[in-house]
Amino acid sequence: MKRLLLFLFSALIISACATNPATKSTEFVLMSEADELKLGQQLAITVAQQLPILPKEDPLARYVDKVGQRVATTSDRPELFYRFYVVDDGTINAFALPGGYIYVHRGLLAHFNSEAELAAVLGHEIGHVTARHAVQRYTQAQAYNLGMTVASIFVPIPQGVGQLSGLLAQTMIMGYGREQELESDELSLRYLTGAGYDANATLELLKTLERLGTISKKEKKDAGDKVQTYHGAFSSHPETKQRIQEVIAQASTLQKDGMNYVGREAILAALDGYPIKDSAKDGAIIGQRFIHPTLGIQVEFPENWVIRNSKRALTARIRQKKVYFHMALKELRKRESAETVLKSLFQERHIGEIRSGIRGKHPYARSMVMASAPHLSQAAIDTTVFLDGPNAFVVLLYSLRDEIDTYQPEFDRIWNSFRSYDITKDGDVPKIHNYLWKRGDSWETLAKRGNHILGRFTADRLAALNGMDVDKTPAPGTVVKNVQ
């Protein structure tokens, strides 16, 4: 039995060798091309169900597809039908599924300053497809499982060890390992120059990603949050500086004479009018104010609070202090009073006196709760439940118990700012608008005019949005991206 399994294992390795379409090297794979394409199609259905995708007829989606198709014709697998999609959120990310399904998030698109930069990112993702990186990862997982099976003949292995379900999908969305990412960088340079784009666009894009990493560190350090190393557009990418150096070494050797289209005007026109980050359906931060046009609510914070929005909750904290805000939406199964909903959130012994009333159109119940909370095991939690039809907004403002009196005035100020949202009076989510740079302008003056619409580091973010450092300025008459 042992010999038979080992023989089958060896035979499988020999029979599963194939030539990689992009690198032309012989490699060991455990998935046919037919299965690869089927897997990509199945995963694309799941992605469409779980991520917000711009409609194909949307002008930005059509533009991305046009550029992607141009780059795809130069790839090592031009026979595939490539499909390009825009994920409608502010995340800095892009990813590819097997078989030619390419996704780029609107948050990353916003930071492109040339069509060539867009081509570089799409070329990178096409490289993952042509080099069959998903297939390689699948093979590694299956080979590991097979190896564990052979090993279990000799040494019993506990149940559950070696189960790698979900690894492949997670890898494709979050990025691959260093070697595969660098291989896609090299393929991207080949594809985008083959399509007639300027190879230096890759360098400019990576500089922008490095700037965004620096800003992210500054914001987290300023807020008192843990600072993590930034790895460019994808969490597992190599360090951005190292990638920049390697791209510089290759770009000059691949550029063809007369084939260096940049397309700055084209990308600026394509992005004009789109949200810089959050969309109306997800809510948006405007300076120290949060609005949610779809849910019809807004709330405002004092200057010393740092605000963050995600699909799960709106959170905030006082800089460098253990003082927090958390607001989440709770869908109700049946009609209940705000007091009943509040009581369902905590053990009764932790809940203080409950006060009820109506704020605007929202019935509410409010109480001070003594319980543990995120970041604090002994917290005083100023808790409010606002009702809005079948929804309940659960608002938590909390600090250490012996400090609650110090921060209660700020809690009350935030609580009193909770109100309904009206787009005609309260404005829309921040959007990109083209602006003609004037003599005497600076990123700081633009930030001030816009009431620091992107937060404390608005000037830095506006500069990075335009591919520049905050201490550099474009020439008068240059069209740049502003946020309003």
PALO-486327 format. One line per 3 residues: number of its first residue (from 1); for each residue y, x, z of C-alpha. Coordinates in nm, 3 decimals, padded with zeros to 5 digits. Example, Ala and Ser with C-alpha at 12.3 -4.5 7.8 and 13.67 -1.06 7.14 Angstrom:
% PALO-486327
1	-00.450 01.230 00.780; -00.106 01.367 00.714;
***
This chain:
% PALO-486327
1	00.000 00.000 00.000; 00.241 00.280 00.094; 00.166 00.467 -00.229;
4	00.205 00.149 -00.436; 00.552 00.076 -00.292; 00.665 00.432 -00.340;
7	00.533 00.427 -00.699; 00.716 00.101 -00.772; 01.035 00.243 -00.617;
10	01.014 00.552 -00.842; 00.933 00.345 -01.149; 01.230 00.116 -01.079;
13	01.469 00.410 -01.064; 01.346 00.540 -01.399; 01.356 00.199 -01.573;
16	01.700 00.107 -01.439; 01.891 00.397 -01.595; 02.168 00.297 -01.834;
19	02.468 00.448 -02.013; 02.803 00.353 -01.860; 03.027 00.199 -02.133;
22	03.343 00.372 -02.005; 03.226 00.712 -01.880; 02.926 00.747 -02.119;
25	02.728 00.896 -01.832; 02.375 00.790 -01.744; 02.358 00.593 -01.421;
28	02.111 00.398 -01.212; 02.188 00.023 -01.211; 01.996 -00.287 -01.103;
31	02.183 -00.555 -01.297; 02.171 -00.639 -01.667; 02.489 -00.713 -01.861;
34	02.384 -01.078 -01.892; 02.353 -01.106 -01.514; 02.683 -00.920 -01.470;
37	02.868 -01.171 -01.689; 02.700 -01.465 -01.516; 02.797 -01.328 -01.175;
40	03.159 -01.289 -01.282; 03.170 -01.645 -01.409; 03.028 -01.781 -01.084;
43	03.267 -01.577 -00.869; 03.564 -01.691 -01.080; 03.482 -02.051 -00.994;
46	03.485 -01.964 -00.624; 03.814 -01.775 -00.654; 03.975 -02.072 -00.830;
49	03.873 -02.292 -00.537; 03.998 -02.057 -00.267; 04.312 -01.891 -00.405;
52	04.631 -02.053 -00.544; 04.629 -01.975 -00.917; 04.929 -02.040 -01.141;
55	04.844 -02.280 -01.427; 04.766 -02.110 -01.758; 05.070 -02.276 -01.917;
58	05.307 -02.129 -01.659; 05.545 -01.884 -01.836; 05.464 -01.596 -01.600;
61	05.089 -01.655 -01.637; 05.123 -01.659 -02.018; 05.323 -01.336 -02.009;
64	05.065 -01.157 -01.793; 04.785 -01.275 -02.021; 04.971 -01.149 -02.329;
67	05.014 -00.801 -02.183; 04.657 -00.799 -02.052; 04.510 -00.890 -02.390;
70	04.707 -00.608 -02.552; 04.566 -00.353 -02.308; 04.213 -00.498 -02.321;
73	04.183 -00.434 -02.695; 04.196 -00.059 -02.623; 03.927 -00.070 -02.353;
76	03.570 00.057 -02.375; 03.433 -00.298 -02.376; 03.659 -00.480 -02.624;
79	03.383 -00.730 -02.704; 03.432 -00.906 -02.369; 03.658 -01.208 -02.332;
82	03.916 -01.093 -02.075; 04.091 -01.357 -01.869; 04.409 -01.280 -01.673;
85	04.537 -01.488 -01.383; 04.838 -01.485 -01.148; 04.762 -01.557 -00.782;
88	05.058 -01.757 -00.654; 05.135 -01.579 -00.329; 05.341 -01.286 -00.201;
91	05.052 -01.046 -00.140; 05.070 -00.693 -00.284; 04.731 -00.694 -00.453;
94	04.528 -00.720 -00.772; 04.155 -00.730 -00.832; 03.889 -00.776 -01.098;
97	03.561 -00.964 -01.115; 03.266 -00.857 -01.331; 03.282 -00.960 -01.693;
100	03.660 -00.945 -01.739; 03.825 -01.180 -01.487; 04.148 -01.006 -01.379;
103	04.382 -01.130 -01.103; 04.728 -01.002 -01.006; 04.922 -01.146 -00.712;
106	05.279 -01.261 -00.763; 05.395 -01.038 -00.476; 05.283 -00.731 -00.670;
109	05.429 -00.861 -00.997; 05.769 -00.897 -00.830; 05.787 -00.520 -00.779;
112	05.724 -00.425 -01.143; 06.027 -00.285 -01.323; 05.877 -00.252 -01.668;
115	05.612 -00.417 -01.877; 05.443 -00.078 -01.885; 05.395 -00.094 -01.506;
118	05.225 -00.431 -01.546; 05.007 -00.280 -01.820; 04.915 00.007 -01.587;
121	04.789 -00.227 -01.313; 04.602 -00.448 -01.559; 04.455 -00.136 -01.719;
124	04.338 -00.020 -01.376; 04.160 -00.351 -01.314; 04.014 -00.351 -01.666;
127	03.881 -00.005 -01.580; 03.680 -00.153 -01.293; 03.524 -00.394 -01.543;
130	03.452 -00.143 -01.819; 03.306 00.113 -01.577; 03.091 -00.163 -01.420;
133	03.201 -00.074 -01.070; 03.084 -00.409 -00.932; 02.740 -00.344 -01.079;
136	02.736 -00.001 -00.918; 02.819 -00.151 -00.579; 02.553 -00.416 -00.625;
139	02.300 -00.146 -00.711; 02.392 00.054 -00.402; 02.339 -00.252 -00.184;
142	02.007 -00.342 -00.345; 01.880 00.015 -00.342; 01.967 00.029 00.027;
145	01.767 -00.290 00.090; 01.473 -00.158 -00.113; 01.489 00.171 00.074;
148	01.485 -00.017 00.402; 01.179 -00.210 00.282; 00.993 00.113 00.201;
151	01.102 00.266 00.532; 00.981 -00.037 00.724; 00.626 00.045 00.615;
154	00.650 00.351 00.837; 00.894 00.235 01.108; 00.945 -00.134 01.198;
157	01.309 -00.241 01.144; 01.470 -00.520 01.350; 01.531 -00.847 01.167;
160	01.874 -00.875 01.006; 01.930 -00.504 00.945; 02.016 -00.426 00.585;
163	02.148 -00.772 00.497; 02.457 -00.714 00.282; 02.552 -01.065 00.172;
166	02.917 -01.098 00.084; 02.973 -00.723 00.051; 03.013 -00.729 -00.326;
169	03.272 -01.007 -00.335; 03.471 -00.851 -00.051; 03.466 -00.513 -00.223;
172	03.603 -00.649 -00.549; 03.897 -00.825 -00.383; 03.984 -00.550 -00.133;
175	03.922 -00.249 -00.355; 03.655 00.011 -00.413; 03.589 00.360 -00.282;
178	03.797 00.667 -00.360; 03.590 00.789 -00.655; 03.585 00.452 -00.831;
181	03.956 00.391 -00.773; 04.046 00.730 -00.920; 03.814 00.665 -01.214;
184	03.998 00.337 -01.280; 04.330 00.524 -01.258; 04.211 00.760 -01.532;
187	04.084 00.473 -01.748; 04.413 00.287 -01.699; 04.608 00.584 -01.836;
190	04.383 00.592 -02.141; 04.406 00.217 -02.202; 04.779 00.172 -02.152;
193	04.868 00.472 -02.370; 04.624 00.344 -02.631; 04.816 00.015 -02.624;
196	05.143 00.203 -02.681; 05.285 00.194 -02.327; 05.462 00.474 -02.145;
199	05.213 00.656 -01.919; 05.492 00.747 -01.675; 05.497 00.381 -01.570;
202	05.193 00.450 -01.354; 05.386 00.716 -01.167; 05.687 00.486 -01.115;
205	05.463 00.207 -00.986; 05.288 00.434 -00.738; 05.627 00.552 -00.611;
208	05.719 00.189 -00.549; 05.396 00.135 -00.359; 05.471 00.439 -00.147;
211	05.818 00.300 -00.069; 05.665 -00.031 00.035; 05.428 00.156 00.264;
214	05.719 00.337 00.426; 05.911 00.012 00.476; 05.604 -00.154 00.626;
217	05.570 00.128 00.878; 05.941 00.104 00.968; 05.917 -00.271 01.021;
220	05.609 -00.247 01.240; 05.750 00.039 01.444; 06.077 -00.151 01.487;
223	05.890 -00.462 01.602; 05.663 -00.270 01.839; 05.348 -00.349 01.640;
226	05.065 -00.106 01.568; 05.136 00.104 01.258; 04.846 00.143 01.017;
229	04.817 00.384 00.726; 04.925 00.229 00.396; 04.694 00.276 00.100;
232	04.897 00.142 -00.189; 04.808 -00.186 -00.357; 04.453 -00.197 -00.223;
235	04.332 -00.136 00.129; 04.069 00.122 00.031; 04.275 00.315 -00.222;
238	04.328 00.688 -00.159; 04.654 00.794 -00.001; 04.942 00.707 -00.234;
241	05.091 01.059 -00.236; 04.765 01.210 -00.347; 04.730 00.950 -00.620;
244	05.081 01.025 -00.744; 05.003 01.396 -00.775; 04.682 01.330 -00.967;
247	04.855 01.085 -01.202; 05.134 01.335 -01.275; 04.874 01.591 -01.380;
250	04.716 01.354 -01.631; 05.003 01.148 -01.772; 05.161 01.421 -01.987;
253	04.833 01.504 -02.159; 04.759 01.144 -02.263; 05.097 01.031 -02.402;
256	05.112 01.001 -02.779; 05.430 01.076 -02.973; 05.630 00.761 -03.045;
259	05.398 00.545 -02.834; 05.588 00.496 -02.512; 05.701 00.133 -02.484;
262	05.858 00.055 -02.143; 05.971 -00.308 -02.163; 06.216 -00.328 -01.872;
265	06.411 -00.624 -02.011; 06.088 -00.815 -02.078; 05.958 -00.792 -01.720;
268	06.299 -00.879 -01.570; 06.317 -01.191 -01.785; 05.960 -01.289 -01.692;
271	06.023 -01.261 -01.316; 06.364 -01.429 -01.307; 06.354 -01.748 -01.097;
274	06.018 -01.688 -00.926; 05.979 -01.663 -00.545; 06.001 -01.310 -00.410;
277	05.721 -01.373 -00.164; 05.629 -01.707 -00.010; 05.626 -02.027 -00.214;
280	05.734 -02.376 -00.116; 05.378 -02.479 -00.034; 05.332 -02.187 00.207;
283	05.678 -02.186 00.364; 05.927 -01.901 00.353; 06.130 -01.678 00.583;
286	06.502 -01.668 00.504; 06.668 -01.414 00.728; 06.605 -01.550 01.079;
289	06.508 -01.897 00.958; 06.170 -02.035 00.851; 06.151 -02.327 00.610;
292	05.849 -02.516 00.485; 05.958 -02.743 00.198; 05.612 -02.895 00.152;
295	05.571 -02.991 00.518; 05.942 -03.070 00.551; 06.022 -02.866 00.864;
298	06.230 -02.563 00.963; 06.290 -02.350 01.271; 06.537 -02.070 01.348;
301	06.510 -01.756 01.564; 06.764 -01.534 01.744; 06.855 -01.202 01.582;
304	06.623 -00.993 01.801; 06.307 -01.177 01.688; 06.072 -01.047 01.415;
307	05.915 -01.328 01.210; 05.590 -01.328 01.012; 05.436 -01.604 00.805;
310	05.073 -01.640 00.700; 04.856 -01.920 00.568; 04.715 -01.973 00.917;
313	05.026 -01.966 01.134; 05.392 -01.875 01.175; 05.431 -01.602 01.436;
316	05.723 -01.412 01.583; 05.804 -01.176 01.868; 06.101 -01.010 02.033;
319	06.124 -00.650 01.916; 05.942 -00.410 02.149; 05.875 -00.691 02.401;
322	05.568 -00.889 02.503; 05.738 -01.216 02.415; 05.584 -01.429 02.140;
325	05.604 -01.741 01.925; 05.315 -01.911 01.749; 05.321 -02.229 01.540;
328	05.019 -02.373 01.363; 04.935 -02.698 01.189; 04.663 -02.916 01.341;
331	04.520 -03.193 01.125; 04.448 -03.508 01.325; 04.134 -03.716 01.276;
334	04.284 -04.031 01.423; 04.613 -04.164 01.556; 04.687 -04.002 01.891;
337	04.992 -03.951 02.107; 05.152 -03.608 02.124; 05.060 -03.597 02.492;
340	04.692 -03.657 02.413; 04.692 -03.379 02.155; 04.858 -03.137 02.400;
343	04.603 -03.216 02.669; 04.321 -03.138 02.425; 04.447 -02.782 02.380;
346	04.409 -02.657 02.738; 04.214 -02.722 03.053; 04.393 -02.986 03.257;
349	04.437 -02.758 03.559; 04.652 -02.520 03.348; 04.892 -02.787 03.224;
352	05.216 -02.859 03.410; 05.434 -03.168 03.393; 05.444 -03.316 03.043;
355	05.775 -03.440 02.900; 05.772 -03.670 02.598; 06.034 -03.789 02.352;
358	06.139 -03.794 01.986; 06.320 -03.513 01.806; 06.455 -03.637 01.475;
361	06.158 -03.816 01.326; 05.900 -03.619 01.529; 05.748 -03.761 01.850;
364	05.674 -03.474 02.085; 05.516 -03.372 02.413; 05.621 -03.051 02.594;
367	05.479 -02.873 02.896; 05.462 -02.531 03.064; 05.103 -02.405 03.059;
370	04.969 -02.121 03.275; 04.681 -01.968 03.080; 04.576 -01.670 02.875;
373	04.730 -01.624 02.530; 04.707 -01.372 02.243; 04.829 -01.032 02.369;
376	04.868 -01.164 02.726; 04.593 -01.256 02.972; 04.838 -01.397 03.227;
379	05.095 -01.593 03.027; 05.340 -01.875 03.083; 05.322 -02.080 02.763;
382	05.604 -02.319 02.677; 05.391 -02.559 02.470; 05.509 -02.839 02.242;
385	05.322 -03.072 02.011; 05.537 -03.233 01.737; 05.374 -03.520 01.548;
388	05.426 -03.584 01.177; 05.194 -03.856 01.049; 04.838 -03.717 01.029;
391	04.959 -03.369 01.129; 05.056 -03.207 01.457; 05.267 -02.893 01.481;
394	05.155 -02.694 01.784; 05.437 -02.465 01.902; 05.373 -02.195 02.164;
397	05.646 -01.977 02.316; 05.514 -01.739 02.578; 05.570 -01.427 02.786;
400	05.441 -01.270 03.106; 05.456 -01.528 03.382; 05.699 -01.335 03.599;
403	05.938 -01.296 03.301; 05.944 -01.654 03.178; 06.277 -01.739 03.342;
406	06.440 -01.445 03.164; 06.338 -01.570 02.819; 06.353 -01.947 02.873;
409	06.709 -01.972 02.727; 06.584 -01.813 02.402; 06.278 -02.039 02.404;
412	06.504 -02.342 02.438; 06.724 -02.218 02.154; 06.423 -02.186 01.922;
415	06.285 -02.521 02.039; 06.615 -02.696 01.969; 06.625 -02.549 01.617;
418	06.303 -02.729 01.514; 06.406 -03.001 01.272; 06.337 -03.167 00.937;
421	06.401 -02.981 00.612; 06.616 -03.107 00.323; 06.632 -02.884 00.015;
424	06.975 -03.014 -00.086; 07.125 -02.906 00.248; 06.895 -02.627 00.361;
427	06.829 -02.435 00.038; 06.515 -02.329 -00.147; 06.272 -02.044 -00.084;
430	06.411 -01.697 -00.173; 06.376 -01.629 -00.544; 06.434 -01.337 -00.778;
433	06.750 -01.360 -00.988; 06.883 -01.103 -01.233; 07.212 -00.950 -01.126;
436	07.459 -00.727 -01.313; 07.530 -00.424 -01.097; 07.902 -00.370 -01.038;
439	08.099 -00.059 -00.952; 08.111 -00.022 -00.574; 07.788 -00.214 -00.517;
442	07.518 -00.080 -00.287; 07.187 -00.220 -00.167; 07.346 -00.273 00.173;
445	07.636 -00.475 00.028; 07.388 -00.694 -00.164; 07.190 -00.741 00.157;
448	07.501 -00.847 00.349; 07.611 -01.091 00.078; 07.269 -01.252 00.098;
451	07.281 -01.269 00.481; 06.989 -01.025 00.497; 06.763 -01.278 00.334;
454	06.460 -01.047 00.355; 06.511 -00.957 00.719; 06.632 -00.650 00.905;
457	06.535 -00.413 00.621; 06.666 -00.624 00.332; 06.855 -00.331 00.174;
460	06.540 -00.116 00.171; 06.337 -00.400 00.023; 06.592 -00.475 -00.250;
463	06.593 -00.109 -00.350; 06.212 -00.094 -00.356; 06.206 -00.418 -00.555;
466	06.400 -00.230 -00.823; 06.195 00.089 -00.804; 06.458 00.290 -00.617;
469	06.520 00.453 -00.280; 06.783 00.281 -00.067; 07.024 00.577 -00.098;
472	07.019 00.565 -00.480; 07.212 00.319 -00.695; 07.190 00.216 -01.063;
475	07.477 00.266 -01.305; 07.739 -00.011 -01.328; 07.636 -00.270 -01.587;
478	07.264 -00.229 -01.514; 07.066 -00.552 -01.471; 06.872 -00.548 -01.141;
481	06.662 -00.791 -00.942; 06.844 -00.960 -00.655; 06.708 -01.221 -00.414;
484	06.883 -01.550 -00.337;
***
